Amino acid sequence: MLFNSFLFIFGFLPVVLILFYATGRWTNVAKALLTLASLAFYAVWNPIHLPLLLGSIVFNYWVGDRIQRAREAERDGRVKVWLVFGLIADLALLGWFKYANFVADNVFGLFDADSPLPRIVLPLAISFFTFQKIAYLIDSARGEAKKMKFLDFALFAAFFPQLIAGPIVHYKEVVPQLQRRVFARIDWRNMMIGLVIFAIGLFKKTVIADTLAGYANTMFAEGGQGGGFTFVGGWLAAITFTFQLYFDFSGYSDMAIGLARMLGVKLPLNFHSPLRASNIADYWRRWHMTLQRFIVAYVFQPLSVPLNRWAAERGLKGWPAFAAGVGVPAFVTFVAVGIWHGAGWTFVLFGLMHAIYICTNEAWDEWRKRRKKALRKLGRTLAEPGPARVVAFHVLTLVAVIYGNVMFRAATVGDAVSVWQGMTALNGAGLEVLAAHDWGLWASLAVAAFLVFLAPNTQQIMAPYDPAYNWKDWKAVGIPPIRWTWKPDAAGLAFAGVALFLGIMFIQRGKAVFLYFNF
């Protein structure tokens, strides 16, 4: 079931809200109803995969319980055994469904043979719910996740606002909210705030992202059919898709936070104006924020700590030590990010590109630190980047992201190269492309650019109402030139009403799947 569908907005959501709050006096009943509703929400997409989700919930609750018991008994060996067992099982499940066909096709392809493995249908949201369970097991081993009733865990694991495409949440962020005495007691303030956030997200998805998708799909399809791309055509396709992806994921993130807030739960931020980032590391801190922190906590740091120790033991200093302790784990981490997004060479290369971006950025930061230290010894200071250099870094970051998004979008590596060839070959052609697209494209791009670079984002608009679990950590980041906060007055209600009305009206063009549903 899609958030951007009439069935969800006028059927599923109001029924769930009514039943949930009608049973709020009996908290466990309300939790059970919300859990069953979440499972039904998942099953509508493909009922055959519901047992997989249920099995993952039961298995990880059982393993988490064993880890917590072993930790209470101070049996560290058993904690490690159970943790490794759970991680292997979760990763094996994810690996089989998501990567088995890719690996088999490439291995047998080396011998010019067809893979005997049948096509495996990718279960919806398997990456998201598997990573959430992995985080729970690791948090249990660290003592950060406590014992809880199975009902609480099942709701935590299946909560429909964040089940399909994140955010990837931790125990400490959600479970304490589910265990409050006032949970399931209606709070009209939360209902209002959640509805406004949901309306903004729906507008982003159906009005902006889906409009741009129509143009981007056409341009990539036409260019990929042998027509190639001119300079203007290549950049137009790349920028259009970048804005489509931006508003598609931003819209989903808003809708997830809004829906959870209607149910009395604050989810963490998953998107915070990443195209305003000053560098590529800042971009990733603000794009798919919960995936980035997951990868850093459970891939980068476990690699970086032993590699730093290894470098110290061998007396490595300077750049060799930096390469071992920062460069290698950063490279591996972002290749993993690319592969997480999908089983295909386009995603592998997308990850490789961002790994190179990140390593280059980290090396630049390291060089500046060393340069600053050397100049300090001479009694001099390193000048901070001026406005021109700040703008140049921002533009360079945008260009890098746009080039990477071409690989992310392309059906094949060859298609991506075709777009890049157009983007990098100023051959005097391309003006005809300007006339080939109607003014709807230009208007959509202008609105998208205005919202991305000048206007406040959703959480900044809703800042007075503490819109997300970790909003206090981000409220001073990425402040836009234009500032406006929502209030429940005539102007604010009109704003929310128009956003919701247009968001619903544009659904009639067709219910487009969120891009991150594919992962």
N, C-alpha and C positions, 0 to 999 in steps of 0.2 A: 504494500500500500504506500502511496506517495503522499507526502505532506501537501503537495501542490495538486490535489485532486478534489473534486466535489464530494466523492465518497468519504474522504477523510474529514474535510472541513465541515460538511453538513450532516454527516452520519456518525462516523467513528468518534471524533473528538467530543461533540456535545454529549453523546451517550456515555462515554467514559467519564467525563467530568461530572455529570449528574449522578451516576452510580457511585463514583468514588466519594464524592462529598456527602451523598445521601447516607452512606454507611460509615461516615467519619467517626461516629460515636464508638464504633467497634473497630478499632485500628487494624487488628489482624484481618478482619473481613475486608476492609478497604484495601489493604496491601495485597491480599489474595486476588481480589477483583482486578487491581491494577496489573498484577503479574500475569494473570490470565489474558487480560486485554493486550498486554505487550506481546505475549506469545501468539495471540490471534493476529495481531498487526504483522508479525513476522511471517506467519503461515500463509497469509493472503498472497504473498509474492510467489511462493513455491512450497506447498505443504509437505512435499517429500523431504525437505531439509529441516523440518521442525525437530525430528528426533535427534538430529546432529546438534542443534542448539541445546536441547534438553540434556543430552548426554554430556555435553561440555559443562553445563551448569552443575550437574550431579557429580561428575568426576572431579572437577576442580574444588567443589565444596568439600568433598571427602578428602582429597589430598591436602587442601589447606588446613583442615581439621587435624590431620595427622602431623603436619608441620608444627602447628600451634601446640599440640600436646607434647611433642618432642622438645620443643623450645621451653615449655613450662617445666619439663623434667630435667632441663639443662643437659640434654643429650644432643650435642652439636653434630655428632656423626649422623644420627638419624635425621636431623633437620636437613642436612646436605643430601642424604640419600633420597628422601621424599621430594625435596625440591628438584633435584636432577631428574627424578622419575617423572614428575609432573611436567617439567619443561620439555623433556624429550617427547612425551605423549602429545602435548599441545603443538609443538613445532612439527612433529611428524604428521599430525592431522592437517595442519596448514600446508605443509610441504606437499602432501599427497594431492590434495584438491587443487592447489594453486599452481604447483610447479611440476607435477609428475609428467604431464603431457609435453611441456616445454623441454624438459631434460631428455625425455625419451625421443622426441622428434629430432633433437640435435645430435644425440648419440648415434641413433640409427642412420641419421642423415650423413654422418661421416663415412658410412659404408654403402651409401646410395641405396639404402633400404627403407621401406616404410615401417613406421613404428607399429608394433602389434597392440599397443595399448589403446583401448577405446577412448573416445572423447569423454572427458570427465567434466560434468557440469559444475561450475564454480558456485558454491552456496553463497547466498547473499550475506554480506557483512562478515564473512569468516575472518578476515584480517583484523577487523575491529574487535569482535568479541573474543578472539583468541588472545590478542595483545592485552586486553583488559584482564583476562584470567591470568596471564603470565605476570602482569604487574601485581595482581592479588597474591599469587604464590610467593613472589619475591618479597613483597611487603610483609607477608606472614613470617617468612624466614628472618626478616630483619626486626620483627616485633612491632611493626607499624600497623598491622592489621590484627584485630582482636577476634576472639570467638564471637559468633553470632548465630541466631536462629536461621534455619534453612530458608524460611520465608523471606527474611531480610536479604539473604544472599541472592536468592532467586530474583527478587525485585531489583536489586542492585545490578545483577548480571543481564537482565532482560528489559530494563527500563526503556520503553519505546522511543522517547525523544532522542536518546543518544545511541540506540542499539545499532542502527544501520550504517551510520557514517561518522560516529564519534560525537563529542570528544571522548578520547580514551581516558576514563576517569579512574582515580584511585579510591581505595577504601575510605581514607580520612576525609575525602571531599564530599562523598555522597552518603555513606552509611550512617554517620552521626545525624544527618538530617532526617533520614528515614526512621530513626529511633527516637526522635523527639516526641514528647507527649502530645504536642499540638499538630503533629503530622496528620494529614487527612481532615483537618478542621479548616473550613473555607476561610480564606483571607481575601477580601475583595480588592485590596491593594495589590497583592500578588497577581490576581486575575487580570487587573487592568494593565499592570506593567508587562506581564507576559503576553497579553493580546497585542499591545503596541509593538513590542519587539517582534512577535510573529508576523504582524502586518508588514513591517519594514522588510523582513526577510523574504516574505512571499512576493512583495513588489520587486525586490532585487532579482529573484529567480525568474518569475514569469514575464515581467515587463522588460527587464534589461538583459539578463543572461540568455533567455530563450529567444529573444529577438536577435541578439548577436549570433546565437548558434545557427540560425537560419542562413545568415550571410557566411559565417565561417565554414560551415559544412559545404556550402555551394562552392566557395573558393578552393578549398582543399580538394574537393572531388574533381572539379574541372582541371585544376593544375595537375592532379595525379593521373589524369587520363591521357597523358602524353602531351598536353598543351604547354606544360612548363609554366614558370612564373617570371614576369618581368620584375624590375626593381620595385616599382610601386606596388604591383600585385603581390609580391612576396611579403613586403612589409605590411601591407594592408591585411593580408591573411593572418600573419603572425600577431599583429597587434589586436585584431578583432578577436582571435581565439584567446589571447591573454586576458582581455577584458571579460570575455565569456566565462572563462575558468574562474576568474577572480570573483565575479558576482554570483556565479553558481555556488561556489563553496562558501562565500560570505553569506549568501542567502540561506543556505542550509544551516550554517552555524548559528545564525540569528534565530531561525525557526526552532532549532533544537533548544536553545536557551529559553526562548519564549514559551514553548510548550512545557518545559520542565518547571518554569516559574509559575505557570497556571496551576501546576500540581504541587506547588509549595517547595520546590527543590531548586537550588542555585547550582548550575553547572559551571565549570571553569571555562574561561575564554579559549577559543580555538582559532581565532582569526582577529588580527588587529592592524588593519591598514598596512599590509606588508609592502605594497608598492611605494610607500613613502620611506622605506628603509634607506639608511645611509650607506649600507654595504651588504654583501651577500649573507654574512653571518646574522646581521640584524633582520634581514629578510626572512630567514628560516626561523628566527625566534618569534616572528609574528605571522608566519604562514603555517597552518596545521600545527599549532603550538603544542598540543598534547602529544602528537606523534614525535615532534622534535625533542621534547623533554624525555619521552620514553626511550628514544634511541640514544640520547646523550647519557641517561642514567644507567641503561642496561646494556649498551654496546660500547659507547665511547669510553666511559669511565672504567669499566672492567678491563678494557684493553690498555688504556692510558696508564693506569696505576702500575701494573706489572712491567710495562715497557719502560716507564721512567725508572723503576727500580733496577731493571736490567741495564739500562744505560749508565746509571750511577755506579753499579757494581763493576762495570768495565771502564770506568773513568772517562766516559764520553762527555764532552763539553761542547758548548757553542751550537753550531748548526747541526752536527750529527745527533746531539742529545735532543734538540728540538724536533728533528725528523723522526726519531724513535718515539718520543713521548707525546708528540702532538700531531705531526704530519701523518704518520702511518694510521693511528686510530681514527683521525678525522677522515682520511681517505676511505678506509674500510666502512666507517659509519655511513657516509653519504652514498657510497655504492649500495649499501644495504637499504637505504631509503629509496633509491631508485627501484631496486628489485622488489621491495615491499609493494610498490604501486602496481606491479603487474609482471606476468611471466612473458617476456618478449624482449628481443634485442633493443627495441626502442627504449624500453624502461631501463635496461642495463646501461645503455649509453647516456640516458638522461641522468641517471645516478652518477655515472662517471664524470659527466660534465660538471655537475654540482660539486663532486668531490674535488675536482681540479680548482673550481672557483673558491671553495672553502679553504683549501690548502694554500692557494695564492694569497687569499685575504689574511690567513693566520701568519704566513711568512712576512707579509707587509707589516702587520702589527708588531711582529717580533723585531723586524728591522728598525722600526720607529722607536721601540723601547730601547734597543741597544744604541741607536744613534743619540737618543736623548740622554742616556747614561754617559756616553762618551763625551758629549758636549758639556755636560754638567761638570765633569772632571776638569774641563778646560775653562770653567767659569762662564760658559755660554749656555743658552737655552735654544731648544728646537722650536721654531715658530709653529703655532697651531695652524691647521689648514684654514685659509681664508674662504670667503663666500664662493669665489669662483671655483676653488678646488673642491669644496663641499658639493656644489652643483655638479661638477664633473664626475665625482665619485657616484653621486646619485644616478646620473645619466648612464654611467658605465654599468652600474648594477642593473638598471632597467634593461639595457641592451643584452646583458648576459642572461637575465631571466627570460626575455623574449626569445632569444635563440634557443634556450633550453626548452621552452614551451613548445617550440616547433617539433622537437623530437618527441616530447610528451604526447602531442596530438597526432602525429603522423601514423598512418597505418603500417608503414614499413620504413626502414632506415633510408631506402632509396627515395621515398616521398619526402622525407625531411631534408635530404641533401638537395632535392629539386627546389624546395622553398629557399634554402640557404643560398643556392646558386643565384636565384633571382634577387635575394636581399643584398648580396655582395657584388653584383655585376651591374654597375650603372652604365647601361648600354644605350641610353637615350630613348629607349622605348618605355612604355608603361602609361603614357598619358591617356591612351584609349581605355585603360582600366577605370579611370576616373568617371568616364561617361557610362561605363557598363553597369554601374550600381546606382540605385536610386538614392534620393536624399534621406531616406529612412536610415541608411547605414551611417551617413555622416552625422545625422542628428543623434543616433544612438551612441556613436563614439564620442560625440561632444558631451552628452549627458554623463556617460561613463567616466570620461576624463575629469569632468568637474567634480563628480562625487568622490573619485579616487584621490585626487590631489588637493582639492580645496575645501571640501565639505567635511563636517564631523561624521565619524562613523557611528554605527548604531549605539555602541556602549557609551560613546561621548555624548550622544543625544540624550541618553537615558541615565547619565552620570549621577544625578541627584538621588536615584533610586537603587544604587548599588546593584547594577545589572547582572553581575556574575560573581562567582565564588571568590575569584582572585582579582577582582577589579581594582582593589587598592594598590596592587603591585604594578598596575599598568596605566593608571589614570593620568600620570604625568608624561606618558610616552606618546609621541606622534601627535602632538596638539596641532590642529589644522589652522590655516589662515582664517577660515570662517568658523565662528563658534555660535552654537545654538543648542539650548537644552529644552527638552519637552516638558510641558506642564499640562495638567488636566483642565485647561481653560478652553475657550472657544477655538482659539487657533490650534491648540494641541489636539483637540478632539477632531477638528476638521482635517488636520494633517494625517492622523491615524486612520480616519474614515476614508479619505481619498486613497491612501496607500493600500488599505485592505480592499476597497472596491476595485481599483485597477488591477491589483494582484489577482483577484478572483475572476474578473472579466477576461483577463489575458489567458486564463486556463483554457478557455474555449478553443484556442488555436491548437490544442493538443497537449497532453500531459507529458512533458519531457523529463526523463529520468535524470536525477542528479549525477554529475560526472563521477563523484567519489563513490557512488553505489557500485561501480565496477571493480572496486578494490577491496 
